[in-house]
Amino acid sequence: MENNSLENKNTFTVINDEGREILCNVLFTFDSDETKKSYIVYTDNTKDNEGNIKVYASIYDPKSMDNMELLPIETEKEWKVIETILESIQEEIRNQTSGNN
């Protein structure tokens, strides 16, 4: 994916390999003290074979939001940081929904 533009704080478009624009929703962003990088976690609202919404993560520069470029996450260490955050958010959501029954 390349040449991304942020339309507002919650959505942005990416151009896929076939040249199509795809609207994505930002789930959350965070900075890692450990890696000294900023990350964006987002979805294009498509589902995998099991019916789960696909979630993506990339490195980005929050200072260049007008012409935002998403960079691939290349290390296992970075993926572990993101997976830990996703797991903690999922657990929090499960706790909130189970507490409302």
Stockholm file with secondary structure:
# STOCKHOLM 1.0

chainA/1-101         MENNSLENKNTFTVINDEGREILCNVLFTFDSDETKKSYIVYTDNTKDNEGNIKVYASIYDPKSMDNMELLPIETEKEWKVIETILESIQEEIRNQTSGNN
#=GR chainA/1-101 SS CEEEEESSSSEEEEECTTSCEEEEEEEEEEEETTTTEEEEEEECSCBCTTSCBCCEEEEECGGGCTTCCCBCCCCHHHHHHHHHHHHHHHHHHHHHHHHTC
#=GC SS_cons         CEEEEESSSSEEEEECTTSCEEEEEEEEEEEETTTTEEEEEEECSCBCTTSCBCCEEEEECGGGCTTCCCBCCCCHHHHHHHHHHHHHHHHHHHHHHHHTC
//
